[in-house]
Amino acid sequence: MLCICIPTELRKSMERYSEVVDWREEVLKFIEEKIKILEKKSVLKEVDKVLSELPSTPRGFASKCLGEDRGGS
């Protein structure tokens, strides 16, 4: 359970639309989406960390590999 204080004016505005908007559902969707975004950012941060710790490849390595793969020299 989570309880939040909503300013009076905002609460009044919400009440005007309570028949067409399920505010509880909207808040839950927002929180779920925010969690997904934060989890993705966390994964990307970890991937960046792992990639930054990998040794770099010598200049021209990719071109050389592609050339060999395509039958070049």
N, C-alpha and C positions, 0 to 999 in steps of 0.2 A: 504494500500500500504506500502511496505517495500523496502527500497533501501539499498544495501550494496556495499561497495567498495571491489573489488576483486583484489588482487595483479596481476600485469601485466603478470607475467610468468604463473600463474594459469589460468588467462583469456585466454591466448594463447593456453594453453593445452585444455581448455574447447572448444574453437572454433574448434580445430581439430576434435572433436567428436560431434559437434553440429548436424550433420545429423543423428546420431544414438542415441543421448541422448537428451531428452527434459529436459534441466537443470532446468527450472522453475518448472516442475512437480516433479523432483527429490528433489528440495529444499522444496517444499510444503509437500511431503511425509515425508521427514526428520523431519520437524517441527511438523507435526501431530503426528508422532511416538514419538517424544521427549515429547510432551504435554501428550500423553497417559501414558508414563512411569512416568512422574512427578506427574500426577494425581493419579496413582496407589500407588506411594510412599507416597503421602499425605494421602491417605485412610489408608494405612498400619500403618503410624505413628499415626493416630487417633485411630485405633483399638488397637495398642500397649498401647496407653495412657489409653483407657477405660479398657483394660484388667489389666493393672498395678494397677488400682484403685479398682479392685474387691478384696474382701477378699479371702484369701487363704483357701483351704480346708484342713482338718486334714489329717495327714499321714494315709494311708490305706483306705481312704474313697472310692476311686474308686473300689478297690478290694472288699470291703464290699458290695457295691452296685451291682457289677457284680455277686457276690455270691448269693445275695438275688434274683436277677433277674433270675438266672439260677436254682433256687430252692434250693440253698445251705443255710447254716446257716448264 
